[in-house]
Amino acid sequence: MSGSTDRVATMWMRVTGSAGIGDALQHVRRAAGVTQAELAARLDVTRTTVIDMERGRPTAIARLVDSFSTLGYDIVLVPRGARVEVHELPDDHRGAPAS
């Protein structure tokens, strides 16, 4: 692995829809010092596919994320090695499911 991919993201992200997952992908990719073309090569897809994912354009993954959002769930992305604790909020502090 090159030095540019050894960096570890230190910020967690909460993803609530396909645009959010695209933004998160772009943030993590940039933090790792990886270009769209390099990521595309690693995934064996075109650079256009990476661009589409980062823009939240329709993909199977985007539909999957939107499905969770519709059902009232968010996806939390954390760097490997991080510890996550989830605490249930009282009913009056919960967000309504996205539509």
C-alpha positions in Angstrom: 0.0 0.0 0.0 1.2 3.5 -0.7 1.5 6.1 2.0 -1.5 8.0 0.7 -3.8 5.1 1.5 -2.5 4.5 5.0 -4.2 7.6 6.4 -7.0 6.9 8.7 -10.2 9.1 8.7 -10.8 10.4 12.2 -14.3 11.7 11.7 -17.5 9.6 11.8 -20.3 10.3 9.4 -24.1 9.9 9.6 -25.6 8.9 6.3 -29.3 9.6 5.8 -29.8 9.1 2.0 -28.1 8.5 -1.3 -26.7 12.0 -1.5 -25.2 11.6 2.0 -23.6 8.3 1.1 -22.1 9.9 -2.0 -20.8 12.8 0.1 -19.3 10.4 2.6 -17.6 8.4 -0.2 -16.0 11.5 -1.6 -14.9 12.7 1.8 -13.3 9.4 2.7 -11.7 9.0 -0.7 -10.1 12.5 -0.6 -9.0 11.9 3.0 -7.2 8.8 1.9 -5.5 10.7 -0.9 -7.1 8.5 -3.6 -8.3 9.9 -6.9 -11.5 8.9 -8.6 -9.5 7.1 -11.2 -7.5 5.2 -8.6 -10.7 4.1 -6.8 -12.3 3.1 -10.0 -9.4 0.9 -10.8 -9.5 -0.7 -7.4 -13.2 -1.4 -7.8 -12.9 -2.5 -11.4 -15.4 0.1 -12.5 -15.2 3.2 -14.7 -14.3 6.6 -13.3 -17.8 7.7 -14.4 -19.3 5.1 -12.0 -17.3 6.6 -9.1 -18.5 10.1 -10.1 -22.1 8.8 -10.2 -21.7 7.3 -6.7 -20.2 10.5 -5.3 -23.1 12.5 -6.7 -25.7 10.2 -5.2 -27.0 9.1 -8.7 -29.2 6.1 -8.8 -27.3 2.8 -8.1 -28.3 -0.3 -6.3 -26.4 1.0 -3.2 -28.2 4.3 -3.3 -31.5 2.5 -3.4 -30.4 0.3 -0.5 -29.4 3.4 1.6 -32.7 5.1 0.7 -34.6 2.0 1.7 -33.1 2.1 5.2 -33.8 5.8 5.4 -37.4 5.3 4.4 -37.7 2.7 7.2 -36.4 5.2 9.8 -32.7 4.1 9.9 -29.5 6.0 9.4 -26.2 4.4 8.4 -23.2 5.5 10.5 -19.7 5.2 9.0 -16.8 5.0 11.4 -13.1 4.5 10.8 -11.9 0.9 11.4 -10.7 0.5 14.9 -13.1 3.0 16.3 -15.6 2.0 19.0 -19.2 3.0 18.6 -21.9 3.2 21.2 -25.5 3.6 20.3 -28.0 5.0 22.8 -31.7 5.1 22.2 -33.2 8.6 22.5 -36.5 9.3 24.2 -39.5 9.3 21.7 -39.7 13.1 21.7 -36.1 13.4 20.4 -36.2 10.9 17.6 -36.2 12.1 14.0 -39.1 11.2 11.8 -38.3 8.7 9.1 -37.2 10.3 5.8 -39.8 10.1 3.0 
